[in-house]
């Protein structure tokens, strides 16, 4: 494969993984390659990163794909060549000796400094422990078998004793050393995983392994498939979005309504035009900070999405003058009390699911929830309120209660509905998205990128 073909396919793989790369940026990368030494792999990596990666969140996917498309070694090399530099006795060394060698490399920060011996050791360990026969002429590669054999996590105590020899335990020195050694162990584990991916790619094809191993950037993760680890990453994305949403709603309010007519100033100004009020003067509008009511579906079908919306609700409390939050499954309850300023958001969500009165039978009933909200909490919606509804509009074939939603939307200054399902699935099965969307503008909101786009559209 020529360098040009590899470059084009690498850019395609980045786009397929959710990393936005424009044709202009691809040309910038080509120009960067003309002024660097192509044989220096890390320089090549940084040249691509400088021209193609726009946000830190895109860097993990970029690094994984770069290692697949521009590996340190290529197929066709003998095992002896791959393990060259790792030490002459590694092939027959006992596991205890290999663990000692790994300890030496970690204590020397060999992975962080780019020591070639570290890479050679990783390749030798993958070749020795990561290979498993899968049939005649076939073999599989696994990183877990390498880590199980060497157990790098169990080396921490011994390495700490070596680093802190003669120093007091439990102080700042131990914390610094523990962090450095933990980073070294994590670097070794990632190096093993990267080498395993390289070998699988050589056997199965780069495109196939890229699709299977590269996780999308955090702003492309589907809310309905989010994991606990993803939620921790999403928490960092929530607060900037909350600030932008508050700002957009304020701008929309300012642009959407002018102040009342100032009759006295208008008449006074008309004296210069013979009493004809050519220019009208308006009273200055009173400063307004938006008020927000959030109504979110907390059923099991959208549990991951509801966790994200509750994170968003918590962040919005710091941006709006007044925020009232409500959750429902087949009954509705106010959950504002669980998200007091300074509360831990994870504990708040746990407490809410245990104590809030939001379910009778555990199946979504939008009609009952909307009617209950209109009956019990109608005072929450005022002409100053922006109403934000979050849910998939699937009501298990129950009554949709459209009149109740119409009254709520009519009483609010603005009303919006964010639906985490793909638009193609709206109005399938028990979905009543079109009916609800006819009363409240409904937007597809499957990930952070679409949420950000919705906020930008509010201007």
N, C-alpha and C positions, 0 to 999 in steps of 0.2 A: 504494500500500500504506500503510495507516494505521500509526501508531507502535505500536499494540497488536499488530497482525499481525506487524510486523517484530520486535517484542520476543519474541513467542511462537515464531516461526520461528528466531530467533537462539538461544533456549534449546534448541530441538530440535536445531539444528546442533551446539551444544556437546556435548549428550549423544551424538549420533551420532559425534562425534570422540573419544569416550572421556573427556570432562571431566564428572565427576559433578556434576549440578545438581539439587537437590531442588525441589519446588514451593514450599517455605517460602523457599528462597533466591531463587527467582524473584520472590516477593512482596516480599522485602527489596529487591531491585533496583528494583521499581516504586516503593517508598516512597522510595528514594534519588533516583529521577528527579524526584520531586515537589519536591525542595529544591535542585535545581541548575539552572543555566542550560542548557537543552537545545541552544542554538545553539553552545555551546562544546564542540567535538568531543572534545578531550583530557580535559576534565572529565567528559564522558559516558563515555569509555573507563574512566577510573579509578573512577567510581561503579560501573560494571558489574564491574570487576575486584575491587573491594573486597568486593562481595557474592557473587560467583560463583566466584572462583578460590581454591582451598584450598591448593594447593601450587605452588612455583615451576615445577615440571615441566609444569604445565598452562598456563603463561602463553604460550608460543609459539603453541599451537593457538588460544588465546583471541584473541591479537592478530591472527592471520591471519583468523579468522572475523569479528572486529569490523570489520576493514578492508573485508571483503566486504559485510557487512550494513549498515554505517554508513560508506560511502565519503565522502571529502572532496568529491567531485563526483558528480553523478548523470547518467544518460543524458539525451539531448535537448539538451545544451549544444553550442554551436558550437565548433569547434576553436579559433577565435580567443579564445573565452572561457576555454577550458581553459589556454591558454598565456599568458594575460594576466599581466603582471608578470615574465615571463621575459626581457624585453628586446626591443626593436623589431626587431632585426636577426637574431634567432635563426633565423628561417625560411630565410634565404638565407645564413647565415654558413658559412664553411668549417669543416671538421672541426678544423683547428688552432686557430681562434678559439674553438670550442666547448670544446676541451680546456683552453684558457687560462681560460675562464669557470668550468669545473668546478674547476680548480686554485684559483681565487680563493675559490670557495664552500667547498672543503675546508679551505683555510688559515684561513678565518674560522669554522670549525666550524658552518656554516650548518645542517647537518642536525641536529646535536645541540641547537642552540638553538631549533629550530623556525622558522627564518627563512622567511617565505612565498616569498621568491625561490628558495629551494632546491626547494620543492615545485613551483613553476611551471616551473623549469628541468627537473626530472625529467619532468613531463608533456609538455613541449615535445620532449624527446629521445625519449620513447616514441612520440609522435605522428609524429616525423620518421623515426626509424630502426626502430621496432618494428612498423610496419604492413606486412603483405604481402598482396597481393590473392589471394583464394582462389576467384574466380569472379564472375559477374555479381552485383553488389550484396552481395558477401560479402568479408570480410577476416579475416585471422588476425593475432594479436599475439604477439610473441616478445621476451623480455628479452635473450637471448644476442646478437641482432643489435645492440641498443643498446650492450651492453658491448663487443662486438667493434669497433664504430665508434669509441667513445671510449677504449677500453683504459685504464680508470682505474688499474689496477695498475702501468702503466708510468710513472705520474706521480710515484711515490714518491721517486725519486732527486732530481728537481728540487725537490719540495716540501721534502725534508730539507735540501737546500742553502739554500733560502730561510729555513727556520726556524732553522737552525744557523749562519747567517752570522756569522763572527767567533768561533765557539765551537769547542772541541776536539771532534773526531769520535771516536766509539767509547766515550764515557763515558755517564754516567747520563742526561745531557740528550738524547743521541741515542736512547737506549732509550725514554725518555718520549715524545719526539716521534714516533718510529716507531710506538709503540703508539697514540697519538692519531690519527695520520694513517691507520693501518690500520683503526681503528674507523670513521673517516670514510668510507673507501672501502667498507667493508662496509656502512655505513649507506646509501650511495648505491646499491649493488647491491640491497639489500633494498627500498629505495624504488622502484627500477625494477621489481622483481619484483612488488611490491604494486600498482603502477599497472597493470601488464600483467594481473594477476589481476582487477582492477576492470573493465577493458575487456572481458575475456573473459566475466566474469559478466554484464555488460550485454548481451552478444550471445547467450550460451548459457543464462543463468539462474544465480542464485546457488547453488542447491542442487547443481547439477551440478559446478560448479567447486570448491565446497567439498569434495565427496567426493574429487575428483581431486588436490587440492593439500595438504590438511591431513593431516599425519602424526599418528598417535596419540601420546599422552603416553608417556614412557619406560616407565612401569609397565604399559602396555597393548600393547607391542610383542611380537609373536609370536616366541618363541625360534627356531622353525624358519625364520623369514624375517628374522632379524636380520642387519644389515650390520656392516662394520668400524666405521663411524661410530657405529652404535647400541651396539656393545660398549664403546666409550669412554664413552658416557653411562651404560651399565649398571654399569660399574665403580664409580661413585659410589653405586649403590644396593645393592651387594653387602655391604659391611661392616656397615651397620645391620641387615640381615637376618641376617647371621651371628651378631651379638650376640644378637638376639632368639631365634634358633633355639637357641643354647646355653642361654639363660635358660629357655626353655620346656621343654627336655629335663631340666634340673635340677629345675624345679618338678614336672614329671610324676613324676620319680623320688622326690621328697620326699613327694608326696601318695599315690603308689601303694603304698608299703610303710612299715609302722611298724617301730620297733625291736623287738628281742626282749623277751620278758617278763622283768621284774626280779622274780624270785621272792621275794627277801628283803624288798624294800620292800612287795610285795603282802601277804605274810604279816604283816608288822609293822602295816600299815594295817588288816588284818582284825581285830586285837585289839579295836578300838573298836566292832566290830559283832558281838562274840561269836564270833569266829573264822570268820565268813562273809566270803569275799573279794568284797565287793560292788564295790569299786573296784580295778581292776588298774593296775599301774604298769609302764611300759615303759622299757627302757634307752634312753638318748639315742642316736640314730643317728649313726654316724660321718660327718663331712663328706664329701661326694662331688662330684667334678667329673666330668661326663660324658666318656666316651671315644667316639670316632666312627670308623666305617669307611665310606668312600665307595666305591661300585662303580659306575662310569659307562661307558656305551656311547660309544665314540669313533669310530664308523663314519661314513662319508660321509653317510648318510641323515639323521643328526642332528648334523652337524658344527657348525652354529651353536649348537645347544643344548649340545653337549659343551664348546664354548668357554666358554659361560656357567657351566656346572657346574664347570669347572676354575677359573674366577674365584672361584666360591663356595667351592670346596675350599681355595683359597689363603687366603681370608679366614677360613675356619673354623679353620685351623691356629692362629690367634692367640687363639681363644676356648675351645678344648677342651684338657684336660690332655694328651690323646694323640689324634692324628689319623693314620690310615693311609689312603692313597688308592690305588685300583686302577682301571685302565682296561682295556678289552677291545674287540676286534672279533670275531675268532674264537679268539684266545688271550688270556690275562689276564696282566698284569704289574703289579707295584707301581710307582707313580709318585711316591711320597712324596718321594723324593730330589730330584726336580726342583723342588719347591716349598718349598725351605728358607726360613726367615724372612729377609727382606731382599732376596730375589731378585726380579728384574723378572719380573712374571707373564707378560708377552707373550713374553719370551725363554724362560721356562720352558716355556710351551706349545709353542713352536717346537722346542726341544730335545727335549721329550717325544715329539712326533710323529716325530722323526728317529731317536731312540735307543731308545725303549721297544719291547719285544717284545710287541706286542699284535695282530699280524696275520700270517696265512699267505697267505690267498687274497683278503682284502679285503672279505669279505661277513660280515655279522653271524651269529654262531652262539652264541646265549645258552646252549644246553645244554652245549656244549663249554666255554664260558667259566665257567659255574657249577660244572661238575665239576672243571675245572682249579683254580678258586679253592678249592673244598672240599678238594682233595687237597694243594695246595701251601701254602695260607695259612689253614688251619683254626684255627691258634693266634691269628689276629687277632681272632676272635670269642670273647668271654667274656661272662659274666653282667653285666659292667659296660658292655658295648658297645651303642651304638645303631648299627644298620646302615641306611644310606641308599643305595638303588639308584636310578639315574637312567638311563632309557632308554625306548624306544618299544615294547619287548616284541615286536619283529618279528624272527623267527629264521630267515627264508628257508626255512621248512618243514623245519627240522632238529629233532632231538629236543629237547624243552623241559627235560629233566633236572629234573623236579619234585621227586624225592626229595632231590637235592642242595640245592635251595633250601629245602626243608622243614627239613633238618638245620641249615642256616645260620640260618634264622629262629628255630628253636627254641633255638639256643645263645645268641642275643643277648637283651639286655634288651628292646629295642624294635627293630622293623624296619618300614621305610616304603619305598614305591616311588613315585617321581614320574615321570609319563608326559607328554611334551610334546605328544602328539597329542590332538586333540579326542576326547571320550568317544564320540561317534558313530562314530568310525573304529576303535574297539577291536574286536577279534575279526573284522575284515575282512581278507581276503587271508591273509597269513602271520602275522598278529597272534595271540598267545596270551595276551592281556591278562587274560581272565577266569580262565584256569588259574593264572597267576601271582598274580593278585589274590586268589584264594581262599586263598593261603598267606601273602602279604604284603599288607597294606592298600595299595591303589593309588589315587593321587590324580592328577587331571588338573592339570598344571602347565605352562601354555602361556605365561605371562608373569609379570612380577614381582608383579602384583596377586594372582594365584592362589597364588604362592609365599608371599606375606605372609599370605594367608588360611589356607593350610595350617599355617603356623607358629602363628597365633592359635588354631587348633583343637587344638593340642597341649596347651593348658593344661587 
